[in-house]
Amino acid sequence: MTIDHHGLSRRRVLRLGAGGAMAAFLAACAAGGNGPSGTSSGNLEYWSGFASKDAENWFRANIVDAFNATRPKAPVTLSVKQFDTMDRLVQTALAAGAGPDIVLASGPAQVRAYADAGYLAPLDDFAAKLGWNDRVLPWALKTGVISGKLYALPSNYESLLCFYNPATLAQHGWTYPKTRAEFEALCAEAAGKSILPVAAGNADYQGANEWHVSIILNHAAGPEAMRQALTGKAKFTDAVFVDAVTQLKGYFTKGWYGGGVDRYFTNTFSSQYQQLAAGKALFNFTGTWGLGEITPFFGKEAGNSSEWAWGAIPSLRDGVPQEIWELSLGGTFSVNARSKHLDEAAALVDFLLSDPKRQAAGLSAAGLGLAPIKISQADFPADMDKRTSTLFAAIAAATDVGYTTWTFFPPKTDTYIIQSWEKVITGALSPQDYCKEIDSLFTSELTAGAVPPLPQ
């Protein structure tokens, strides 16, 4: 779901930034752009899309109106855009010397392209002045640093998790797995009872492929191996990665994921949640964005008595920690270098990243993503679904962290991971050759300085 911070995250419809296409597009536009110089001279322009009207209304009341009440010099004007065209609109406007004062991007790779094109203002002085260095979680803040300068602040963070139906486990006397052996034994037993082990599919969004690849790389190869490879100290052709990819392909071949490779390509997200609620599927591996999607399929409103629960994804290799939470950004804030209101734009970014109680309220009331700032269990509303608040508390307290492909891999490599995974599961590409091409692309982009920075 790759989109902005207002509710859909890893499922953005348009990913012009993938595979270097955005960089080429920006370069072409910059070469021929004779558009207006600077953004509007009156209000601050803020462009965004929203997952629902409720989310938009909450954002207007609690962000736009609240900010404008205290900053009359340059009030915010919110322009609501369609998800499927917003990226292109922003890119075209920036290349023409215009665009919104606050620039939203899908992650570090897109920010780098904007920064390299000269479209973003450095934010280091504002970070020191406004206390961002202390407020924003260090790993997230570092992802916005390019060539030693801060160009972006994370708008929200995500992680990967497993949804399941506790009633299904209880009915068969099963317990939630923590290890590879437990996971595989449970999958085999479920399949023997005609229960789908893992509800999965990419009919709605091809990028769902990389959720599964990110999971196997972190929970089978392991976060330490990932860190070594992402810093150039190991190769993605090493046996630990090839074995992990082979392991995941095996799950697909057995029909454990989606019920078979052919069905994987036709399974929708709604059908996956329906299978969980009906006890026809055991697990669903997805991300925290699923919190805003899964509830309508369970309980009285859906016409059943089921409830959902979440669990940490099991360790899928001996020696890999049993609870790993992947670090991931769902979007970023930057300031347009041509903004006529740099101080006011920075103040708006500060407002967006302040007040943990407002952050928690946005998540509870409208499903808006949490910014990676310091937040505690006490900041969440008392009437909030405890499943959501305890999940984010667990992520914030994580001691073992992993790295998602869409946040920490460079764009060409990430695009290849998504698109070529389908060749792996259909047998058109071997795990060895898949890893070989990942390594080749990654090495090239690492040499070119296109790999996003890793947290300490």
C-alpha positions as CSV (number, residue, x, y, z in Angstrom):
1,M,0.0,0.0,0.0
2,T,2.2,2.9,-1.0
3,I,0.6,6.3,-0.6
4,D,0.6,9.3,1.7
5,H,0.1,9.4,5.4
6,H,-3.6,9.7,5.4
7,G,-4.7,6.1,5.5
8,L,-3.8,3.8,2.7
9,S,0.0,3.6,3.0
10,R,1.5,0.6,1.2
11,R,-1.1,0.5,-1.5
12,R,-0.6,3.6,-3.6
13,V,-2.0,3.1,-7.1
14,L,0.6,5.1,-8.9
15,R,4.3,4.5,-8.2
16,L,5.9,6.7,-10.8
17,G,9.0,6.7,-8.5
18,A,9.7,3.0,-9.2
19,G,12.7,1.9,-11.1
20,G,14.2,5.3,-11.8
21,A,11.2,6.3,-14.0
22,M,10.5,9.3,-11.7
23,A,14.1,10.5,-11.8
24,A,14.1,10.5,-15.6
25,F,10.7,12.2,-15.6
26,L,11.9,15.0,-13.3
27,A,15.1,15.5,-15.2
28,A,13.1,15.9,-18.5
29,C,10.6,18.3,-16.9
30,A,13.3,20.4,-15.2
31,A,15.2,20.8,-18.5
32,G,12.1,22.2,-20.3
33,G,10.1,23.7,-17.4
34,N,9.2,27.4,-17.7
35,G,6.5,27.4,-15.2
36,P,5.8,29.8,-12.4
37,S,8.5,30.7,-10.0
38,G,7.6,29.8,-6.4
39,T,4.4,28.7,-4.7
40,S,1.4,30.8,-4.0
41,S,2.2,34.1,-2.2
42,G,-0.8,34.0,0.1
43,N,-1.8,30.7,1.9
44,L,0.3,27.6,2.5
45,E,-0.7,25.0,0.0
46,Y,-1.1,21.5,1.2
47,W,-2.1,18.7,-1.2
48,S,-3.2,15.3,0.0
49,G,-5.6,12.4,-0.6
50,F,-7.6,10.6,2.1
51,A,-8.8,7.0,2.6
52,S,-12.3,8.2,3.6
53,K,-14.4,11.3,4.1
54,D,-14.2,10.8,7.8
55,A,-10.4,11.0,7.6
56,E,-10.6,14.1,5.5
57,N,-13.0,15.8,7.9
58,W,-10.9,14.9,10.9
59,F,-7.8,16.3,9.3
60,R,-9.5,19.5,8.4
61,A,-10.9,20.1,11.9
62,N,-7.9,18.9,13.9
63,I,-5.0,19.9,11.7
64,V,-6.0,22.6,9.2
65,D,-8.4,24.6,11.3
66,A,-6.4,24.1,14.5
67,F,-3.2,25.3,12.8
68,N,-4.9,28.2,11.1
69,A,-6.3,29.4,14.5
70,T,-2.8,30.0,15.7
71,R,-1.0,31.0,12.5
72,P,-3.0,33.7,10.7
73,K,0.0,35.0,8.7
74,A,-0.1,32.2,6.2
75,P,-3.1,29.9,6.8
76,V,-3.2,26.5,5.2
77,T,-5.3,25.7,2.2
78,L,-6.0,22.0,1.8
79,S,-6.5,20.7,-1.7
80,V,-7.8,17.1,-1.8
81,K,-6.4,15.1,-4.7
82,Q,-7.1,11.7,-6.2
83,F,-4.7,9.0,-5.1
84,D,-4.1,7.7,-8.6
85,T,-3.0,11.1,-9.9
86,M,-1.5,12.9,-6.9
87,D,2.1,11.7,-7.4
88,R,2.1,12.9,-11.0
89,L,0.5,16.2,-10.2
90,V,3.1,16.9,-7.5
91,Q,6.0,15.9,-9.8
92,T,4.8,18.0,-12.7
93,A,4.2,21.0,-10.5
94,L,7.6,20.8,-8.8
95,A,9.4,20.5,-12.2
96,A,7.5,23.6,-13.3
97,G,8.7,25.6,-10.3
98,A,5.4,25.5,-8.5
99,G,3.6,22.9,-6.4
100,P,2.4,22.8,-2.8
101,D,4.4,24.3,0.0
102,I,4.5,21.0,1.9
103,V,5.6,18.2,-0.4
104,L,4.4,14.7,0.4
105,A,6.5,11.7,-0.9
106,S,6.1,8.0,-0.5
107,G,9.5,7.4,1.0
108,P,13.3,8.0,1.0
109,A,13.8,7.0,-2.7
110,Q,11.3,9.5,-3.9
111,V,12.7,12.2,-1.6
112,R,16.2,11.6,-3.0
113,A,14.9,12.2,-6.5
114,Y,13.2,15.4,-5.5
115,A,16.3,16.6,-3.5
116,D,18.7,15.8,-6.3
117,A,16.5,17.9,-8.6
118,G,16.7,20.8,-6.2
119,Y,13.0,20.9,-5.4
120,L,13.3,20.6,-1.6
121,A,14.6,23.0,1.1
122,P,17.1,21.7,3.7
123,L,15.5,21.4,7.1
124,D,18.5,21.1,9.4
125,D,18.2,24.6,10.9
126,F,14.5,24.0,11.5
127,A,15.2,20.6,13.1
128,A,17.5,22.2,15.6
129,K,15.3,25.2,16.3
130,L,12.0,23.3,16.6
131,G,13.4,20.2,18.5
132,W,12.8,17.6,15.8
133,N,16.1,15.9,16.6
134,D,14.7,15.1,20.0
135,R,11.1,14.4,19.2
136,V,11.3,12.2,16.1
137,L,12.5,8.6,16.6
138,P,16.2,8.6,15.5
139,W,15.9,5.7,13.0
140,A,13.0,7.5,11.2
141,L,14.7,10.9,11.2
142,K,17.8,9.5,9.6
143,T,15.9,8.3,6.5
144,G,15.4,11.9,5.5
145,V,19.1,12.8,5.4
146,I,20.6,13.0,1.9
147,S,24.2,13.9,1.3
148,G,24.5,15.1,4.9
149,K,21.4,17.4,4.9
150,L,17.9,16.8,6.2
151,Y,15.3,17.0,3.4
152,A,12.3,15.1,4.8
153,L,10.5,14.2,8.0
154,P,8.6,10.9,8.2
155,S,4.8,11.4,8.2
156,N,3.9,8.0,9.5
157,Y,5.4,4.6,10.1
158,E,4.4,1.1,9.5
159,S,5.4,-2.5,10.2
160,L,4.5,-6.0,9.1
161,L,2.3,-8.3,11.2
162,C,0.0,-11.3,11.0
163,F,-3.8,-11.2,11.4
164,Y,-5.7,-14.3,12.5
165,N,-9.0,-15.4,13.9
166,P,-8.5,-16.7,17.5
167,A,-11.7,-18.8,17.3
168,T,-10.3,-20.8,14.4
169,L,-7.2,-21.7,16.4
170,A,-9.3,-22.5,19.5
171,Q,-11.7,-24.7,17.5
172,H,-8.8,-27.0,16.4
173,G,-6.8,-26.8,19.6
174,W,-4.0,-24.9,17.9
175,T,-1.8,-22.2,19.4
176,Y,-0.2,-19.2,17.6
177,P,3.2,-20.3,16.2
178,K,6.5,-18.6,17.2
179,T,9.0,-20.7,15.2
180,R,9.4,-22.1,11.7
181,A,8.7,-25.6,12.9
182,E,5.5,-24.6,14.6
183,F,4.4,-22.5,11.7
184,E,5.0,-25.2,9.1
185,A,3.4,-27.9,11.2
186,L,0.3,-25.7,11.6
187,C,0.2,-24.9,7.9
188,A,0.4,-28.6,7.0
189,E,-2.3,-29.6,9.5
190,A,-4.6,-26.7,8.4
191,A,-4.2,-27.7,4.7
192,G,-5.1,-31.2,5.6
193,K,-8.4,-29.9,7.0
194,S,-9.0,-27.9,3.9
195,I,-8.2,-24.6,5.7
196,L,-6.1,-22.2,3.8
197,P,-2.9,-21.7,5.8
198,V,-2.2,-18.1,4.6
199,A,-4.8,-15.9,2.9
200,A,-2.8,-14.0,0.2
201,G,-3.2,-12.4,-3.1
202,N,-2.2,-9.4,-5.3
203,A,-5.3,-8.9,-7.5
204,D,-5.8,-5.4,-5.9
205,Y,-2.2,-4.4,-5.7
206,Q,0.9,-5.9,-7.3
207,G,3.1,-4.4,-4.7
208,A,1.7,-6.9,-2.2
209,N,4.5,-9.2,-3.6
210,E,7.1,-7.3,-1.7
211,W,5.3,-7.7,1.6
212,H,6.0,-11.4,1.5
213,V,9.5,-10.9,0.2
214,S,10.2,-8.5,3.0
215,I,8.9,-10.9,5.5
216,I,11.0,-13.9,4.4
217,L,14.2,-11.7,4.1
218,N,13.8,-10.5,7.7
219,H,12.3,-13.5,9.4
220,A,14.2,-16.2,7.6
221,A,17.5,-14.6,6.4
222,G,17.3,-12.4,9.5
223,P,17.7,-8.7,10.2
224,E,21.5,-9.0,10.8
225,A,22.0,-10.6,7.4
226,M,19.8,-7.8,5.9
227,R,21.8,-5.1,7.5
228,Q,25.1,-6.6,6.3
229,A,23.8,-6.7,2.7
230,L,22.2,-3.3,2.8
231,T,25.5,-1.8,3.9
232,G,27.5,-3.7,1.2
233,K,29.2,-6.0,3.6
234,A,27.4,-9.1,2.3
235,K,25.8,-10.2,-1.0
236,F,22.2,-10.9,-1.8
237,T,23.5,-14.0,-3.5
238,D,24.7,-15.4,-0.2
239,A,23.2,-18.8,0.7
240,V,21.1,-17.3,3.5
241,F,19.1,-15.1,1.1
242,V,18.8,-17.8,-1.7
243,D,17.6,-20.3,0.9
244,A,15.1,-17.8,2.3
245,V,13.6,-17.1,-1.2
246,T,13.6,-20.8,-1.9
247,Q,11.7,-21.4,1.3
248,L,9.0,-18.8,0.5
249,K,8.7,-20.2,-3.1
250,G,8.1,-23.6,-1.5
251,Y,5.2,-22.2,0.5
252,F,3.6,-20.9,-2.6
253,T,4.2,-24.2,-4.5
254,K,2.5,-26.2,-1.7
255,G,-0.5,-23.9,-2.0
256,W,-0.1,-22.6,1.5
257,Y,-0.2,-19.0,0.2
258,G,-3.4,-18.0,-1.4
259,G,-4.4,-21.6,-2.2
260,G,-2.0,-21.9,-5.2
261,V,-0.1,-19.6,-7.5
262,D,-2.9,-19.2,-10.0
263,R,-5.4,-18.1,-7.3
264,Y,-2.8,-15.7,-5.7
265,F,-3.2,-13.5,-8.8
266,T,-7.0,-13.3,-8.5
267,N,-7.4,-13.1,-4.7
268,T,-8.5,-9.7,-3.5
269,F,-7.9,-8.1,-0.1
270,S,-11.5,-8.2,0.9
271,S,-11.7,-11.9,0.1
272,Q,-8.7,-12.6,2.3
273,Y,-10.4,-10.9,5.3
274,Q,-13.6,-12.7,4.6
275,Q,-11.7,-16.1,4.6
276,L,-10.2,-15.2,8.0
277,A,-13.6,-14.2,9.5
278,A,-15.3,-17.4,8.2
279,G,-12.6,-19.7,9.5
280,K,-11.6,-20.7,6.0
281,A,-8.1,-19.3,6.3
282,L,-5.6,-19.3,9.3
283,F,-3.3,-16.3,8.8
284,N,-3.0,-13.2,6.7
285,F,0.5,-11.5,6.5
286,T,0.1,-7.8,5.8
287,G,1.0,-4.5,7.4
288,T,-0.3,-2.1,10.0
289,W,-2.4,-0.4,7.3
290,G,-4.7,-3.4,7.6
291,L,-5.9,-2.1,10.9
292,G,-8.1,0.3,8.9
293,E,-9.4,-2.4,6.7
294,I,-10.1,-5.6,8.6
295,T,-12.7,-4.6,11.2
296,P,-15.8,-4.4,8.9
297,F,-15.4,-8.1,8.0
298,F,-15.7,-9.2,11.7
299,G,-18.4,-9.1,14.3
300,K,-22.1,-8.2,14.3
301,E,-21.9,-5.6,11.5
302,A,-20.5,-8.3,9.2
303,G,-23.1,-10.8,10.3
304,N,-20.7,-13.1,12.2
305,S,-19.5,-13.6,15.8
306,S,-15.8,-13.7,14.9
307,E,-13.1,-11.3,16.2
308,W,-9.7,-10.6,14.7
309,A,-6.3,-10.5,16.5
310,W,-2.8,-9.7,15.5
311,G,0.5,-11.5,16.2
312,A,4.1,-11.0,15.5
313,I,5.3,-12.8,12.4
314,P,7.0,-16.1,13.5
315,S,10.7,-16.7,13.3
316,L,11.2,-18.6,10.0
317,R,14.7,-19.9,10.7
318,D,16.5,-21.2,13.7
319,G,18.6,-18.4,15.3
320,V,16.4,-15.6,14.0
321,P,14.6,-13.7,16.8
322,Q,11.0,-14.7,17.5
323,E,9.7,-11.1,17.5
324,I,11.0,-8.8,14.8
325,W,9.2,-5.6,13.9
326,E,10.2,-4.2,10.5
327,L,10.9,-0.5,10.3
328,S,9.0,1.2,7.5
329,L,7.8,4.6,6.5
330,G,4.5,5.2,4.9
331,G,5.3,8.7,3.7
332,T,7.3,11.9,4.3
333,F,6.9,15.6,4.7
334,S,9.3,18.0,2.9
335,V,9.2,21.8,2.2
336,N,9.2,23.1,-1.3
337,A,12.4,25.0,-1.9
338,R,10.4,27.7,-3.8
339,S,8.0,28.3,-1.0
340,K,7.5,31.9,-0.2
341,H,6.7,30.9,3.4
342,L,9.6,28.7,4.5
343,D,9.2,29.5,8.2
344,E,5.4,29.0,8.1
345,A,5.8,25.8,6.1
346,A,8.3,24.5,8.7
347,A,5.8,25.5,11.5
348,L,3.1,23.4,9.8
349,V,5.4,20.4,9.6
350,D,6.2,20.9,13.3
351,F,2.5,21.0,14.0
352,L,1.9,17.8,12.1
353,L,4.7,16.1,14.1
354,S,3.6,17.4,17.5
355,D,1.3,16.4,20.3
356,P,1.3,12.6,20.6
357,K,-2.3,12.7,22.0
358,R,-3.5,14.3,18.8
359,Q,-1.6,11.7,16.8
360,A,-3.2,8.9,18.7
361,A,-6.7,10.5,18.4
362,G,-6.2,10.7,14.6
363,L,-5.4,7.0,14.5
364,S,-8.4,6.1,16.7
365,A,-11.0,8.4,15.1
366,A,-10.0,8.3,11.4
367,G,-7.4,5.7,10.9
368,L,-4.6,8.2,10.2
369,G,-1.1,6.9,10.5
370,L,1.0,7.6,13.5
371,A,4.1,9.8,13.0
372,P,7.3,8.2,14.4
373,I,7.5,10.5,17.4
374,K,7.8,9.5,21.1
375,I,4.4,8.2,22.2
376,S,3.2,6.1,25.2
377,Q,0.3,3.9,26.0
378,A,-1.1,6.8,28.0
379,D,-1.4,9.0,24.9
380,F,-4.0,6.8,23.3
381,P,-7.7,7.5,23.9
382,A,-9.3,5.4,26.7
383,D,-12.0,4.2,24.3
384,M,-9.6,3.2,21.6
385,D,-9.5,-0.4,20.4
386,K,-6.8,-2.0,22.6
387,R,-5.7,-4.2,19.8
388,T,-4.5,-1.1,17.9
389,S,-2.9,0.7,20.9
390,T,-1.1,-2.4,22.1
391,L,0.3,-3.1,18.6
392,F,1.9,0.3,18.2
393,A,3.2,0.1,21.8
394,A,4.8,-3.2,20.9
395,I,6.4,-1.7,17.8
396,A,7.7,1.3,19.7
397,A,9.3,-1.0,22.3
398,A,10.9,-3.3,19.7
399,T,14.4,-4.5,20.4
400,D,14.8,-6.5,17.2
401,V,14.0,-4.6,14.0
402,G,13.9,-5.5,10.3
403,Y,14.0,-3.5,7.1
404,T,11.2,-3.4,4.5
405,T,12.1,-3.3,0.9
406,W,10.1,-0.2,0.1
407,T,11.9,1.9,2.7
408,F,15.4,0.7,2.7
409,F,16.0,-0.7,-0.8
410,P,16.8,1.7,-3.7
411,P,14.1,2.2,-6.4
412,K,15.3,0.0,-9.3
413,T,16.0,-2.9,-6.9
414,D,12.7,-2.5,-5.2
415,T,10.8,-2.5,-8.5
416,Y,12.6,-5.7,-9.6
417,I,11.7,-7.4,-6.3
418,I,8.0,-6.7,-6.9
419,Q,7.7,-7.5,-10.6
420,S,10.0,-10.5,-10.8
421,W,8.7,-12.3,-7.7
422,E,5.8,-13.4,-9.9
423,K,8.3,-15.2,-12.2
424,V,9.8,-17.0,-9.2
425,I,6.5,-18.4,-8.0
426,T,5.4,-19.4,-11.5
427,G,8.7,-21.2,-12.1
428,A,10.0,-18.9,-14.8
429,L,12.9,-17.6,-12.7
430,S,14.9,-19.6,-10.1
431,P,15.5,-18.2,-6.6
432,Q,19.3,-18.2,-7.4
433,D,18.8,-16.0,-10.5
434,Y,16.3,-13.8,-8.6
435,C,18.8,-13.1,-5.9
436,K,21.6,-12.7,-8.4
437,E,19.7,-9.9,-10.2
438,I,18.7,-8.2,-6.9
439,D,22.4,-8.2,-5.9
440,S,23.5,-6.8,-9.3
441,L,20.9,-4.0,-9.2
442,F,21.6,-3.2,-5.6
443,T,25.3,-3.1,-6.1
444,S,24.9,-0.6,-8.9
445,E,22.6,1.6,-6.9
446,L,24.8,1.4,-3.8
447,T,27.8,2.6,-5.9
448,A,25.6,5.5,-7.2
449,G,24.6,6.5,-3.7
450,A,21.0,5.7,-4.2
451,V,20.5,3.4,-1.2
452,P,18.5,5.0,1.6
453,P,20.3,5.4,4.9
454,L,20.0,2.8,7.6
455,P,19.1,3.6,11.2
456,Q,21.8,3.0,13.8
